[in-house]
């Protein structure tokens, strides 16, 4: 018997609870551990090399072990791979807590953590098919909400508290305790799925089947484009927006909070829409709309306030003449556009994952998500390097415009069939001879 076998007669509530607890705690442990490692790397004698090698080590492990990790998850079953990955992540954090290394050893710890995570992350995505009972969009929205919750818990609450109590050692010790709780929850999930017979390991599935899936399924390619683009826009915005807020908007803490808050509200709106409205059959349309919104939003941040300012100066329209043009028009654009970008990013991410969950064969769900993550990481590396250099040399606006251009091109690729039909209209049907009536 191949693939996942979902029990339709009963809702796997115990497994869902264990899944949610494992996701929240593992995310909190990961962010707390990474925060401690970044502090250790940044305060060493070779801070620049340590910080850059942190991200290189993470990416290298993902590219090397991503596809094998997905294959392992398909072979032994997603819940077992999820538990195995959780145990491995906890072991890496615990090893650092028991024997803390210097800043130069940070890349090795990051590489080991990222390597064992390659059995964990694709299994997490594949479990949506096992536990979702058809509500793939809602469960993906829940996972993303728990991810944000774990990140906020770690960065805003636990990291400052543990740092005050005992520095990086206390942070890593706290991360180890939380990671052990996450591993326990993942193991209980594996037990629950086994008792309820929710899945069995895949048999007879090969990597070429995954490649064939992406080649033959248009929705899979569309999801791949959307997820890679979303990763690029999110990480590019992290690079560009601080400089944009400081130099282009001249934003103080209140103004920056308004823009960031609007983006957060957009993300929350996307999560709610996905949870209650997103269905697999609507994923393709949602992907296109979200990609178009990303193109419009990034272009608007780059240039639209210039157009509004020129229009106000030329028309001298009523009370707007006395408007502080330097700030008023910029915020009139930045706040609603930030909301649009937050909404589009969350919808593109959730629609892409929902599309892959619904379309991928059950026998290699994990491998599909592993290939998608590997290709996304490989795609994002070069743009991020260029964005970082571009922000330093030319400022934030050109980088935002470049992101908008990439998003616009992606939209044209997604709408390729429509564009082809515009340039090559279908031939008119041949005229059918009309019989001649005879007296």
N, C-alpha and C positions, 0 to 999 in steps of 0.2 A: 504494500500500500504506500503510495507516494504522497508526500506533502503533508499539510496540516489537516487534521480532522476536527472540525468544530462541532461541538455538541449543541444542536439547535433546541433541545428540549429544556434546557435550563440556562439561566444567566450565570456566568462564572464570576459571581460577586467576590468570593474570597481571593481569586486570582487577580481581579481588577484592583482590589484594595492593596494587595501585596505589590502589584506593579506600580501603583501610584506612590506608595511609600518608598519603594526602591528608587524610583526616578527622582523624587524630591531629595532624599538623603544623599544619593550618589552625586547629584549635581552640587549640593552644598559642600560635600567633602572635596569634590574636585576643585571648585573655585577657591576654597580655603587653602588647599594644598598648593595650588598654583600661585596664590597670593604670597604664601610663605616663600616659595621658590623664587619668585620674582624679586622679593626683598633681598633674599640671599645673593642672587646674581647681581642685582643692582648696587649692592653695597660692597662688593668684592673689589679687589685691586684691578680687575679687568672687567669693569661693569659693562662697557659697550659690547665686548665680545660675548660676555655671558648672556646679556639680554637678547642679542640677535641669535645666538646659538640655541636659546630656549625655543624659539619659534621654528628654527630650522630642524631641530631634533623632533619636534612634534609632527611637522609635515613629512619628514623623511620616514618615520615609522608608519604614518598613515599610507604613504605611497607604496611602501614595501610590503606591509602586512594586511592592507585593506581587503584585497580580494581573497587571499587565503583565509582571513578571519570570517568573511562571509560564507566561504565554502564550508568551513568548520561548523558554523551555525546551522547551515542547511543539513549537514551530515548528522549532527547529534540532536538537532531540534533547537528552535530559538530559545525556549525557556532554559534549557540546560546550558546553552552557550551564554545566555544572559547571566546565569548564576556563576558560571566559570569565569566570565569576564569580571563580574563583581568581586569575586574572591581574589583574582589577580590584581585588580586595582587597589583593593584593601591591603594586599601583601606589599605592594610597592610603597604605599604611604606609610605602612607600619614599619617597613625596613628603614625608611628615612627617619622616622620618629625615634627608633631605637638607636640608630647610628647616624646622626646628622653629618652631612658632608659639607665641603667648602663650596664656594660659588662655582668653581671650575667643574664640580661634579653634578651641577644642576642639569646640564644637557643629558647626561646619562640617565638620571631619574626621570626626566621628561620623556626620553625615548622609550624607556621601559614601560612607563605608564601608558603612553600612547600605543605601544605595541599590543599590550594586553587589552586595551580598549577596542581593538579591531575585532575581537570576538564579541564584544559587548554592544557596541553601537548599532551594527546592522541587525543584530538579534532584537534589539529594542524596537526598531522599526517593523521588523517582521511580526512581532507579537501583536501589533495592531490588528493584523488579519486574524490572528488566533482569538483575540479577546473582544474584538470590536462588534461582532454580530451584525456586520453591515454598516454600522455607524462609524465609518473610517474617519470622516472629517471631524466628528465630535471627539474621537479619541486622540487624533493628532493634535487638535486644539488643546485638549487637556494636557498632553505631554508638553507642549510648548509653554503652557501656563505654569506647569510644575517646574520646567526648566528656568523660567524667569524667577519663579518663587525661590528656588534653591540658590540661584545666583544672588538675588537680593538678600536672602538670609545670611549667606556667607560674607558678602562684601560689606553690606551696610550694618550688620549686627555682630556676627561672630568674629570677623577679622579684627575690628577695632577693640572689641572686648578682650579677646585672647591676647592681642598684642600688648594691651595695657597690663594684663596679668603676668605675661611671661615671654613676650617677644615671639620670634619665629618658632621657637621650640614648642611653646604653648599652642600656637596655631597649627602646627603639624600634628601635635598630639590630639587636638580636637578633631582635626580632619581624619585621623586614624580611627577614632572612636565612631565617628559618623559613618565612615566607609565600612566599618565592620557591621554596623546596623543595616547599611544598604545591602551588603552581601547576604546577611541573614534574611532580609526581605526577598531578595532575588532567589535564594534557595527555597524559601517557602512558596514562592511562585512556581518554581519547577515541580515541587511536590504536589501543589494544587492542580496544575495542568496534567500531571501524570495520573492522579487519582480520578480526575474528571474525564480522562481520555480526550483531552482537547487537541493533542497533536501527537504525531509520531515522526521519527526522523525520515528525511527524504531519501529515496533510493533511485538510482539510475539517472541522476541529473549531472550534467557536465557544464564546464565553463562555456563551451560553445553554444549551449542552449541559452545562456544569458545574453551572449553576443547576438544570437539570432533574435531574441526578444526585442532588443533595442533596434535591430535593423528592420524588423517587420512591423513593429507597433508604432504608429505615428504618435500616439498619445505619450508613449514612453520617451520618445525623442523630445517632444514638447516639454514634458516635465523636466527632463535633463537640462534643457536650455533655461527654463525658468529657475531651477534651483541653483545653477551655476551663476546666472545673472544676479539673483538675490544675494548670494554670498559676496559677489563682487561689489554690489551697491552698498551693502551693509558695512563691509570692511573698508571700502573706499570712503564712505561717509565718516567713519570713525577717524580716518586720516585727515579728511578735508574740513569737517565741520568746526573743529576747535579754532582753526585759523579763520574760517569764514565768519564765525560769530565774533571773533575779536577784531579782525581787520575790516571786513566788509560791512557788518552790521554795527560795529562799535558797541556791542552788547555788553552790558553789565551783568551781574548775577541774575537780576530780575528778568532782563530780556532773554538771556540764555535759557533760564528756567522756563519761560513761556514757550520758546521754540522746542525745547526738549520735551516739555510736558505735552505739547500738541502732538509730537511724534508718538509719545507713549499712549495717548488717547487713540490715535490712529491704529496702533498695534492692538489695543484692547478691542476696538470696534471690529477689526479683522478677525480676532479670536472668536468673538460672539457670532459674527456672521458665519464663520466656518462651523462653529458648534451646532448652530440651529438650521442653517440653510444649505451648507455645502454637501452635495451628493456626488458620487463618482461620475455620473453621466454629465454633470455640469462642470466638471473640473477643467475641461479644455477651454470653455468660454471664460471661466474665471482666470485661468492662466493668461490668456490674451489680454483681457481687460487690465489685469494687474501689471503686466509688462508695459503696456501702453501708459498706464498711470505713472510708472517709474520713470519712463522717458520724459513725460510731461513735467513731472515734479522736479527732476534734476535740472532740466533746461530752465524751468521757472526760477529755481534758486540761483542759477548762474546769471540770468539776464533780465528777467521780467520786470524787476523793480526799476531798471533803467528806463524801460518803455513807459511805465506808469509815471515816473518822474518827468520824462520829456512831455508826456501828454498833459500833465498838470501845468507845467511851465508854459506850454504853447497855448492851451485853451483858457487858462486862468478861470477855471470853473468855480464860481460862487465861493463858498466858505473854504474850499480846498486850497485857495490861493495862499492862505496864511499857514497851511500845514507845514510842519517841519519835514521838508522833503527828504532830507538825508536819512531820517529814522522812520518817519511815518510810512512812506511807501515801501521801504524795505521790510518792515514788520507786517504791513498789509499783505505782502507776498509770503514772507517766511513762515508765519504761523499757520495759515491754512495749507500751504504746500508741505510743511512738516507733517501735518495730519495726513495729507494724501500719501506721502511717502511711507509713513508708518502703516497705513491701511494697505497699501499695495504690496509692501514687503511681506507682511504677515499673510495676506491672501495668496500671493505667489508661492510662498513656502508651503503653506498648508494644502493648496490645490495641487502642487506638484507631488507632494508626498501622498496625498489621497489618490491621485491618478496612478502612481506606481503601485500602491497597495492593492488597488482594485484590478489593475491590468496584469501584474506579474503573476506567472504561474506559482502555485503554492509550493512546488518542489524546490524553487530557488528564489524565494522572497529575500532572504538575507543577502544572497549574492547580488541581486539586482541593486539593493541599496548600497552594498559595498562598492560595486562598480560605479554607481552614481557619485558616491562620496569621493572616490579616488579621482574620477574625471573632474569633479568640481574643484578639488584641491589643486590638481595640475593646471586647470584653466586660470585659477585666481592668482597664482604665484607671480607671473609676469606683470599683469595689470597693477597689482599692489606695489611692486617695485617702482613701476613707472609713476603711479599716483604719488608715492612718497617723494620721489625726485621732483615731480611736477609741482607739488604744493610748495616745496622749498624754493623752487626757481621762479615759477610763474604765479603762484597764489592759488587760492581755493577755487575761484570761479572757472578757470580753464579746465581744472580736473572735474568739476561737477558737470561742465558742458560735455567733456569727453565721456563721462559715464552716461549722460543722456544720449549721446550718439550711439554708444554700444547698445543701450536699451532699445533705442529706435530701430537699429539694425536687427536686433533680435525679434522685435515685433514684425518687421517685414519678412523675416525668415519664417516665423510662425504663420503668417498670413500668405505664404508663398503660393498656395494653390489659387487664392483669390487674385493675387497679382498676375499670375500666369494667365488666368482667364481674362483679365483686363487687356493684356497685351496681345493675347492670341484668342480672340473670341471664337466660340464654336462655329463651325460651318453651318450655314443655313440648310435646312432639309431640302432635298430635291423636290421640285414641283411635281405633283401627282397629276397626270393627265386627266382632264375631266371628259367623261364620255359625252359624245355629241348625240343629242336627241334627234331622231329621224321620224318624219311623219310616216 
